[in-house]
Amino acid sequence: MTSPESPLVTVLGGGQLGRMLGLAAIPLGIRCRFLDPVAGAPAVAVGPLEVGPLGDPEALDRVAAGADVVTYEWEGVPADGARRLADRVPVRPGWRALEVAQDRLAEKTAFRRLGIPVPEFAAVDDAAGLDAALDAIGVPAVLKTRRGGYDGKGQAVIRTAAEGLAALAELGSTGLILEALVPFDRELSVIAARGVDGTVGTFPLVENLHRDGILRVSRAPATVDPATRAAGDDIAARLLADLDYVGVLTVELFDVGGTLLANEIAPRVHNSGHWTIEGAETSQFEQHLRAVLGWPLGSPAARGHSAMLNAIGTLPPREAVLAVPGARLHEYGKAPRPGRKVGHVTVVAETPAVLDDRLARLLAIAPGTLG
Protein backbone atom coordinates (compact mmCIF):
# COMPACT_ATOMS: atom_id res chain seq x y z
CA MET A 1 0.00 0.00 0.00
CA THR A 2 1.12 3.55 -0.60
CA SER A 3 1.85 5.94 2.24
CA PRO A 4 -0.96 8.11 3.70
CA GLU A 5 0.88 11.17 2.39
CA SER A 6 0.67 10.00 -1.20
CA PRO A 7 -2.47 7.92 -1.79
CA LEU A 8 -2.86 6.07 -5.07
CA VAL A 9 -6.26 5.98 -6.75
CA THR A 10 -6.84 3.57 -9.62
CA VAL A 11 -9.42 4.87 -12.07
CA LEU A 12 -11.11 2.45 -14.46
CA GLY A 13 -11.55 4.47 -17.62
CA GLY A 14 -9.26 7.14 -19.00
CA GLY A 15 -11.64 9.51 -20.78
CA GLN A 16 -12.22 13.17 -20.04
CA LEU A 17 -13.84 12.41 -16.68
CA GLY A 18 -10.76 10.47 -15.65
CA ARG A 19 -8.61 13.34 -16.87
CA MET A 20 -10.55 15.81 -14.71
CA LEU A 21 -10.33 13.49 -11.71
CA GLY A 22 -6.57 13.43 -12.23
CA LEU A 23 -6.41 17.22 -12.46
CA ALA A 24 -8.36 17.54 -9.20
CA ALA A 25 -6.03 15.01 -7.55
CA ILE A 26 -2.79 16.90 -8.22
CA PRO A 27 -3.20 19.76 -5.70
CA LEU A 28 -4.32 17.25 -3.07
CA GLY A 29 -1.16 15.18 -3.45
CA ILE A 30 -3.09 12.21 -4.81
CA ARG A 31 -1.62 10.00 -7.53
CA CYS A 32 -3.95 8.50 -10.12
CA ARG A 33 -3.36 5.51 -12.37
CA PHE A 34 -5.76 4.72 -15.20
CA LEU A 35 -6.97 1.74 -17.24
CA ASP A 36 -8.41 2.36 -20.69
CA PRO A 37 -8.64 0.30 -23.89
CA VAL A 38 -7.36 3.24 -25.96
CA ALA A 39 -3.70 4.22 -25.97
CA GLY A 40 -3.36 7.97 -25.59
CA ALA A 41 -6.74 8.35 -23.86
CA PRO A 42 -7.27 11.85 -22.37
CA ALA A 43 -6.21 10.83 -18.85
CA VAL A 44 -2.67 10.00 -20.01
CA ALA A 45 -1.89 13.71 -19.51
CA VAL A 46 -2.32 13.43 -15.72
CA GLY A 47 -1.10 9.97 -14.75
CA PRO A 48 0.17 6.56 -15.87
CA LEU A 49 -2.17 4.81 -18.29
CA GLU A 50 -2.46 1.04 -18.50
CA VAL A 51 -3.88 0.03 -21.87
CA GLY A 52 -6.29 -2.88 -21.86
CA PRO A 53 -9.95 -3.91 -21.77
CA LEU A 54 -11.80 -2.63 -18.71
CA GLY A 55 -12.97 -6.14 -17.86
CA ASP A 56 -9.70 -8.00 -18.48
CA PRO A 57 -8.55 -9.71 -15.23
CA GLU A 58 -4.84 -9.32 -15.92
CA ALA A 59 -5.15 -5.65 -16.85
CA LEU A 60 -7.28 -5.02 -13.77
CA ASP A 61 -4.73 -6.74 -11.53
CA ARG A 62 -1.90 -4.65 -12.97
CA VAL A 63 -3.63 -1.31 -12.65
CA ALA A 64 -4.97 -2.01 -9.14
CA ALA A 65 -1.67 -3.27 -7.71
CA GLY A 66 -0.72 -1.15 -4.70
CA ALA A 67 -3.76 1.13 -4.96
CA ASP A 68 -5.48 2.52 -1.89
CA VAL A 69 -8.84 2.51 -3.68
CA VAL A 70 -10.29 1.70 -7.08
CA THR A 71 -12.96 3.89 -8.67
CA TYR A 72 -14.33 4.41 -12.18
CA GLU A 73 -15.27 7.23 -14.52
CA TRP A 74 -17.76 5.31 -16.66
CA GLU A 75 -20.75 3.17 -15.73
CA GLY A 76 -19.88 0.74 -18.55
CA VAL A 77 -17.06 -0.80 -16.51
CA PRO A 78 -17.96 -4.53 -16.25
CA ALA A 79 -19.48 -5.15 -12.83
CA ASP A 80 -17.86 -8.59 -12.61
CA GLY A 81 -14.40 -7.05 -12.85
CA ALA A 82 -15.19 -4.53 -10.12
CA ARG A 83 -16.59 -7.31 -7.92
CA ARG A 84 -13.45 -9.37 -8.39
CA LEU A 85 -11.18 -6.48 -7.42
CA ALA A 86 -13.27 -5.74 -4.33
CA ASP A 87 -11.91 -8.92 -2.72
CA ARG A 88 -8.47 -7.26 -2.51
CA VAL A 89 -8.88 -3.49 -2.56
CA PRO A 90 -11.75 -1.11 -1.75
CA VAL A 91 -13.83 -0.43 -4.86
CA ARG A 92 -15.87 2.74 -4.49
CA PRO A 93 -18.63 3.11 -5.56
CA GLY A 94 -19.35 -0.60 -5.13
CA TRP A 95 -20.08 -3.00 -7.97
CA ARG A 96 -23.80 -3.13 -7.07
CA ALA A 97 -24.21 0.45 -8.31
CA LEU A 98 -22.73 -0.64 -11.65
CA GLU A 99 -25.17 -3.53 -11.93
CA VAL A 100 -28.15 -1.24 -11.34
CA ALA A 101 -26.94 1.52 -13.67
CA GLN A 102 -26.05 -0.87 -16.50
CA ASP A 103 -29.58 -2.30 -16.85
CA ARG A 104 -32.39 0.19 -17.39
CA LEU A 105 -34.98 -2.32 -16.18
CA ALA A 106 -33.07 -2.91 -12.94
CA GLU A 107 -32.63 0.85 -12.60
CA LYS A 108 -36.30 1.69 -13.04
CA THR A 109 -37.29 -1.19 -10.75
CA ALA A 110 -34.98 0.17 -8.06
CA PHE A 111 -36.57 3.62 -8.37
CA ARG A 112 -40.03 2.16 -7.97
CA ARG A 113 -38.99 -0.01 -5.00
CA LEU A 114 -37.59 3.06 -3.21
CA GLY A 115 -40.75 5.08 -3.80
CA ILE A 116 -39.05 7.41 -6.26
CA PRO A 117 -41.47 8.66 -8.95
CA VAL A 118 -40.58 7.25 -12.36
CA PRO A 119 -42.19 7.20 -15.84
CA GLU A 120 -44.26 4.10 -16.59
CA PHE A 121 -42.15 1.28 -18.01
CA ALA A 122 -42.30 -2.37 -19.08
CA ALA A 123 -39.81 -5.02 -20.19
CA VAL A 124 -39.89 -6.02 -23.86
CA ASP A 125 -38.37 -9.26 -25.15
CA ASP A 126 -40.32 -9.91 -28.33
CA ALA A 127 -43.05 -8.54 -30.59
CA ALA A 128 -45.81 -9.87 -28.32
CA GLY A 129 -44.13 -8.19 -25.37
CA LEU A 130 -43.98 -4.90 -27.25
CA ASP A 131 -47.70 -5.13 -28.05
CA ALA A 132 -48.50 -5.77 -24.40
CA ALA A 133 -46.26 -2.92 -23.25
CA LEU A 134 -47.81 -0.49 -25.73
CA ASP A 135 -51.30 -1.53 -24.59
CA ALA A 136 -50.32 -0.84 -20.97
CA ILE A 137 -48.31 2.36 -21.46
CA GLY A 138 -49.73 3.82 -24.65
CA VAL A 139 -48.07 6.16 -27.10
CA PRO A 140 -45.99 8.19 -27.44
CA ALA A 141 -43.35 6.01 -25.82
CA VAL A 142 -39.64 5.35 -26.08
CA LEU A 143 -38.20 1.90 -26.82
CA LYS A 144 -34.68 1.53 -25.45
CA THR A 145 -32.05 -1.14 -25.15
CA ARG A 146 -31.75 -2.20 -21.52
CA ARG A 147 -27.95 -2.07 -21.74
CA GLY A 148 -25.62 0.30 -23.53
CA GLY A 149 -26.64 3.38 -25.43
CA TYR A 150 -25.35 6.85 -24.65
CA ASP A 151 -26.05 10.39 -25.82
CA GLY A 152 -29.33 9.37 -27.42
CA LYS A 153 -28.12 6.11 -28.96
CA GLY A 154 -29.95 2.79 -28.54
CA GLN A 155 -33.47 4.23 -28.42
CA ALA A 156 -36.36 5.14 -30.65
CA VAL A 157 -39.55 7.16 -30.16
CA ILE A 158 -42.76 5.30 -30.98
CA ARG A 159 -45.98 7.07 -31.90
CA THR A 160 -47.70 4.35 -33.96
CA ALA A 161 -47.77 0.56 -34.12
CA ALA A 162 -45.79 0.67 -37.36
CA GLU A 163 -43.06 2.73 -35.69
CA GLY A 164 -43.01 0.16 -32.91
CA LEU A 165 -42.27 -2.68 -35.33
CA ALA A 166 -39.57 -0.61 -37.05
CA ALA A 167 -37.95 0.23 -33.71
CA LEU A 168 -38.03 -3.42 -32.71
CA ALA A 169 -36.28 -4.37 -35.93
CA GLU A 170 -33.67 -1.65 -35.45
CA LEU A 171 -32.88 -2.29 -31.78
CA GLY A 172 -33.32 -6.05 -31.66
CA SER A 173 -36.17 -8.05 -30.24
CA THR A 174 -34.71 -8.93 -26.82
CA GLY A 175 -33.37 -7.05 -23.83
CA LEU A 176 -35.46 -3.91 -24.33
CA ILE A 177 -37.54 -1.60 -22.17
CA LEU A 178 -40.49 0.56 -23.16
CA GLU A 179 -40.90 3.83 -21.28
CA ALA A 180 -43.64 6.42 -21.44
CA LEU A 181 -42.53 9.55 -23.31
CA VAL A 182 -42.77 12.18 -20.59
CA PRO A 183 -44.05 15.67 -21.53
CA PHE A 184 -41.59 17.31 -19.16
CA ASP A 185 -41.21 21.03 -18.54
CA ARG A 186 -37.44 20.79 -18.22
CA GLU A 187 -34.63 18.37 -17.46
CA LEU A 188 -32.78 18.61 -14.16
CA SER A 189 -30.05 16.66 -12.46
CA VAL A 190 -29.03 16.22 -8.86
CA ILE A 191 -25.42 15.42 -8.01
CA ALA A 192 -24.58 14.20 -4.52
CA ALA A 193 -21.68 12.56 -2.74
CA ARG A 194 -21.66 10.12 0.16
CA GLY A 195 -18.61 9.49 2.29
CA VAL A 196 -17.38 6.30 3.91
CA ASP A 197 -18.96 7.47 7.18
CA GLY A 198 -22.35 8.04 5.52
CA THR A 199 -22.09 11.82 5.37
CA VAL A 200 -23.92 13.23 2.34
CA GLY A 201 -23.22 16.47 0.48
CA THR A 202 -25.62 17.51 -2.30
CA PHE A 203 -24.89 20.12 -4.95
CA PRO A 204 -27.66 22.51 -6.04
CA LEU A 205 -30.04 21.20 -8.67
CA VAL A 206 -28.87 21.74 -12.25
CA GLU A 207 -31.04 22.59 -15.26
CA ASN A 208 -29.94 20.85 -18.47
CA LEU A 209 -30.62 21.46 -22.14
CA HIS A 210 -30.19 18.55 -24.56
CA ARG A 211 -30.23 18.56 -28.35
CA ASP A 212 -30.00 15.45 -30.56
CA GLY A 213 -29.68 13.37 -27.40
CA ILE A 214 -26.52 15.19 -26.27
CA LEU A 215 -26.22 17.53 -23.30
CA ARG A 216 -25.49 21.02 -24.61
CA VAL A 217 -25.87 23.47 -21.71
CA SER A 218 -26.18 23.15 -17.92
CA ARG A 219 -27.10 25.99 -15.54
CA ALA A 220 -26.69 26.03 -11.79
CA PRO A 221 -28.23 26.58 -9.43
CA ALA A 222 -31.49 25.80 -11.23
CA THR A 223 -34.35 28.13 -10.40
CA VAL A 224 -36.51 25.90 -8.19
CA ASP A 225 -38.68 26.32 -5.13
CA PRO A 226 -37.60 24.81 -1.77
CA ALA A 227 -39.96 21.84 -2.17
CA THR A 228 -38.42 20.87 -5.52
CA ARG A 229 -34.90 21.23 -4.13
CA ALA A 230 -35.88 19.03 -1.17
CA ALA A 231 -37.41 16.42 -3.51
CA GLY A 232 -34.18 16.23 -5.52
CA ASP A 233 -32.10 15.89 -2.36
CA ASP A 234 -34.42 13.15 -1.10
CA ILE A 235 -34.17 11.15 -4.33
CA ALA A 236 -30.37 11.24 -4.17
CA ALA A 237 -30.33 10.37 -0.46
CA ARG A 238 -32.56 7.31 -0.94
CA LEU A 239 -30.37 5.92 -3.69
CA LEU A 240 -27.11 6.62 -1.87
CA ALA A 241 -28.34 4.82 1.25
CA ASP A 242 -29.90 1.88 -0.60
CA LEU A 243 -26.74 1.23 -2.64
CA ASP A 244 -24.44 1.81 0.37
CA TYR A 245 -22.79 4.19 -2.03
CA VAL A 246 -19.45 5.93 -1.60
CA GLY A 247 -18.50 8.65 -4.09
CA VAL A 248 -20.38 11.01 -6.40
CA LEU A 249 -23.74 9.89 -7.82
CA THR A 250 -25.81 11.71 -10.44
CA VAL A 251 -29.55 11.31 -10.97
CA GLU A 252 -31.08 12.70 -14.17
CA LEU A 253 -34.62 13.99 -13.60
CA PHE A 254 -37.69 15.18 -15.47
CA ASP A 255 -39.56 18.15 -13.96
CA VAL A 256 -43.24 17.63 -14.76
CA GLY A 257 -45.35 20.39 -13.28
CA GLY A 258 -43.21 20.52 -10.16
CA THR A 259 -43.03 16.75 -9.72
CA LEU A 260 -39.62 15.17 -10.23
CA LEU A 261 -39.47 11.87 -12.10
CA ALA A 262 -36.20 9.90 -12.08
CA ASN A 263 -34.87 9.11 -15.55
CA GLU A 264 -31.55 7.41 -14.89
CA ILE A 265 -28.52 7.34 -12.64
CA ALA A 266 -24.82 7.70 -13.38
CA PRO A 267 -22.60 6.17 -10.66
CA ARG A 268 -19.77 8.63 -11.29
CA VAL A 269 -18.91 12.26 -11.82
CA HIS A 270 -21.12 13.68 -14.54
CA ASN A 271 -21.16 16.05 -17.52
CA SER A 272 -23.85 18.19 -15.87
CA GLY A 273 -21.52 18.73 -12.91
CA HIS A 274 -18.65 20.34 -14.80
CA TRP A 275 -19.85 23.77 -13.66
CA THR A 276 -18.61 22.85 -10.17
CA ILE A 277 -14.96 23.19 -11.24
CA GLU A 278 -15.21 26.97 -11.05
CA GLY A 279 -18.75 27.37 -9.72
CA ALA A 280 -18.80 25.46 -6.42
CA GLU A 281 -16.82 25.53 -3.20
CA THR A 282 -15.71 21.97 -3.96
CA SER A 283 -15.74 20.53 -7.47
CA GLN A 284 -17.49 17.23 -8.11
CA PHE A 285 -14.09 15.74 -8.98
CA GLU A 286 -12.43 16.74 -5.72
CA GLN A 287 -15.55 15.66 -3.84
CA HIS A 288 -15.42 12.22 -5.43
CA LEU A 289 -11.76 11.76 -4.51
CA ARG A 290 -12.41 12.90 -0.95
CA ALA A 291 -15.29 10.44 -0.64
CA VAL A 292 -13.59 7.35 -2.04
CA LEU A 293 -10.46 7.94 0.07
CA GLY A 294 -12.50 8.30 3.24
CA TRP A 295 -11.65 11.98 3.66
CA PRO A 296 -14.09 14.65 4.89
CA LEU A 297 -16.42 15.96 2.21
CA GLY A 298 -16.10 19.57 1.08
CA SER A 299 -18.88 22.12 0.85
CA PRO A 300 -21.07 21.64 -2.26
CA ALA A 301 -22.36 25.22 -2.11
CA ALA A 302 -22.48 27.25 -5.32
CA ARG A 303 -20.32 30.32 -5.85
CA GLY A 304 -22.80 32.64 -7.53
CA HIS A 305 -24.35 31.44 -10.79
CA SER A 306 -22.72 29.19 -13.39
CA ALA A 307 -23.23 27.58 -16.76
CA MET A 308 -21.45 24.86 -18.70
CA LEU A 309 -21.46 24.54 -22.48
CA ASN A 310 -20.24 21.39 -24.20
CA ALA A 311 -17.99 21.76 -27.24
CA ILE A 312 -19.29 19.21 -29.75
CA GLY A 313 -17.25 18.06 -32.73
CA THR A 314 -14.60 20.76 -32.57
CA LEU A 315 -13.28 23.34 -30.13
CA PRO A 316 -14.36 26.99 -30.28
CA PRO A 317 -11.74 29.69 -30.84
CA ARG A 318 -9.77 30.04 -27.61
CA GLU A 319 -9.34 33.79 -27.81
CA ALA A 320 -13.06 34.39 -28.33
CA VAL A 321 -13.99 32.24 -25.33
CA LEU A 322 -11.39 33.80 -23.05
CA ALA A 323 -12.54 37.29 -24.00
CA VAL A 324 -15.83 36.63 -22.16
CA PRO A 325 -15.53 37.59 -18.48
CA GLY A 326 -15.81 34.60 -16.13
CA ALA A 327 -15.33 32.04 -18.92
CA ARG A 328 -12.88 29.12 -18.78
CA LEU A 329 -12.05 26.69 -21.58
CA HIS A 330 -11.43 23.02 -20.78
CA GLU A 331 -9.94 20.88 -23.56
CA TYR A 332 -10.00 17.08 -23.38
CA GLY A 333 -7.10 16.23 -25.70
CA LYS A 334 -9.44 14.45 -28.11
CA ALA A 335 -9.34 14.60 -31.90
CA PRO A 336 -12.23 16.51 -33.51
CA ARG A 337 -15.09 14.33 -34.75
CA PRO A 338 -18.77 15.04 -35.46
CA GLY A 339 -20.91 14.46 -32.39
CA ARG A 340 -17.93 14.02 -30.08
CA LYS A 341 -17.47 15.94 -26.84
CA VAL A 342 -14.03 17.47 -27.22
CA GLY A 343 -14.17 20.01 -24.42
CA HIS A 344 -16.39 22.35 -22.49
CA VAL A 345 -16.60 25.96 -21.38
CA THR A 346 -17.68 27.10 -17.93
CA VAL A 347 -18.77 30.61 -17.13
CA VAL A 348 -19.55 32.17 -13.75
CA ALA A 349 -21.35 35.37 -12.74
CA GLU A 350 -22.67 37.03 -9.61
CA THR A 351 -26.26 37.33 -10.87
CA PRO A 352 -28.54 35.44 -13.26
CA ALA A 353 -28.84 38.49 -15.52
CA VAL A 354 -25.07 38.80 -15.95
CA LEU A 355 -24.86 35.05 -16.54
CA ASP A 356 -27.52 35.35 -19.27
CA ASP A 357 -25.44 37.99 -21.03
CA ARG A 358 -22.20 36.02 -20.83
CA LEU A 359 -23.93 32.82 -21.92
CA ALA A 360 -25.42 34.57 -24.97
CA ARG A 361 -21.97 35.85 -25.94
CA LEU A 362 -20.52 32.35 -25.70
CA LEU A 363 -23.34 30.73 -27.67
CA ALA A 364 -22.77 33.24 -30.48
CA ILE A 365 -19.09 32.28 -30.85
CA ALA A 366 -19.61 28.91 -32.54
CA PRO A 367 -23.32 28.16 -33.05
CA GLY A 368 -24.03 24.44 -33.23
CA THR A 369 -20.59 23.58 -31.86
CA LEU A 370 -20.53 25.33 -28.50
CA GLY A 371 -23.69 24.60 -26.58
WOKA-V415854 format. One record per run of one state. SS is the DSSP state (h for helix, s for strand, l for the rest). FROM is the first residue (numbers start at 1). TO is the last residue. If there is no record, write none. Layout:
BEGIN
SS	FROM	TO
SS	FROM	TO
END
This chain:
BEGIN
l	1	3
h	4	6
l	7	7
s	8	12
l	13	15
h	16	26
l	27	30
s	31	36
l	37	41
h	42	45
l	46	47
s	48	51
l	52	56
h	57	64
l	65	68
s	69	72
l	73	78
h	79	85
l	86	90
s	91	91
l	92	94
h	95	101
l	102	103
h	104	113
l	114	117
s	118	118
l	119	120
s	121	124
l	125	126
h	127	137
l	138	140
s	141	145
l	146	154
s	155	158
l	159	160
h	161	171
l	172	175
s	176	180
l	181	185
s	186	194
l	195	199
s	200	202
l	203	205
s	206	211
l	212	213
s	214	220
l	221	225
h	226	242
l	243	246
s	247	256
l	257	258
s	259	266
l	267	270
h	271	273
l	274	275
h	276	279
s	280	280
l	281	283
h	284	292
l	293	301
s	302	302
l	303	304
s	305	312
l	313	317
h	318	322
l	323	326
s	327	331
l	332	340
s	341	349
l	350	351
h	352	363
l	364	369
s	370	370
l	371	371
END
